[in-house]
Amino acid sequence: QVQLVESGGGWVQPGGSLRLSCTASGIIFSEYTMNWYRQAPGKQREWVAGITSGDRTNYVDPVKGRFTIARDNAKNMVYLQMNSLKPEDTAVYYCNTIRRHIGLPDVWGRGTQVTVSS
């Protein structure tokens, strides 16, 4: 069974930091690009960051310089280190891998809530 499970969300004051984790099972983790998405209340889900099987990373502009995505293939885990958090970062954060290009369903975690407020 293919599964992605996020953890590490919570409440933090503006300027604070959180590290999200995502544990994958049921896939050959090292072969897949892994992504983090987020969905704020009343808004569409948006892509936040991605890391390829070759450790190439990319970020949406609003988080560049503040967020860092990393992976540990030995542990089947992907992380999102979030620094200098802002209230507009408040959202449910989802771990994801895209598989439609190989004829398989995309995989999503259930999400973890991040709330940034004073």
N, C-alpha and C positions, 0 to 999 in steps of 0.2 A: 504494500500500500504506500503510495507516494504521499508524503506529508511534509509540511513546513510549519514550524511552531515558533512564534515570536515571544520574546520576553524582554524585560528591562524598561518598560514604559513607566510613567508615573507623573507626579507633579513636581515642577521645578520653577524657581523664580527666574525672571528675565536675567540673562547673562550667565545662567547656570549651564550645567552639562548633564547629559545622559548618554549611556551606551546601550543601544538595542542589540539584541542577539537573535539569530534565527537558526534553528537546528533543522537540518534536512534528513529525511529518511526515504528509502525506496527508490532513489535515483543514484546514478554514478555522479556524485556531486561535482567532482573535479572537472567534468566535461561541460558543465553548464554555466552560462552567464547568469548571475544572480542580481536581482534588483530590489530596491526599496521604493515603495510608493506610499503616498499619504492621501488621506481624505479628510478635509476639514468640514465642519457642519455646514450644510447648505451648498457645498461646492463639489465639483467633480473630482474623482480620484486623479492624482497627478503623479507622474514618475519623479522620483527624487534623486536616485543615484543607481549606478550599475557597475558591476565588476565582471570582466570576462574571465574565461578559463585561463587566460594568460596574464591575469592581474592588471589588465588595462582598466582604468576607472574613468567615470564621467559623472557629471553632476548637473542638476538644473541650476540656472544662474543664481537664484536667491540664496542657495546654500553653499555656493562655492567659497572656499576659504574658512568655512565654519564646520562643515560636516566631512567626515572621512569614512569611506566604505573599505572594508577589508574582509578577507576570507581565510579560513584555516581548513584546508582540504583534509587534513588528518582527522579533524573533528567533525567534518561535514557542517561547518558553521560559517555564517556570514554575519558581520557586525556593521553597525552604523554608529560611529562616535559623533555626537552632536554637541558642539560647543557654542558659546555665545548665543544661547537660545533666545528667541524673540516670541512675543505673544502670537504672532502670525504663523509660528511653527506648530501651534496647537492643532492636533489632528490624530486620527487613528493611522498608525503606520503599519504597512503590510509588506511582508516578504514575498517575493515572486520569482518564478523562473518561467521563461517563455519556451514552449515546446511545439507550438503550432507549425513551425517551419519544418518539423520532422514528422508531422502527422499525428502528434499526440496533444492531449489537452494541456493548456497552461496550468500551472500550479500556484495556488495562493494560500497563504496562511490566514488565520482568523483575525489577525491584527492585534496591536497593542496601543493603548491610549497614551498619548503624550499631551500634557497640559502645562502651558507656560503662562504663569500669571503671578501677580504680586498680591 
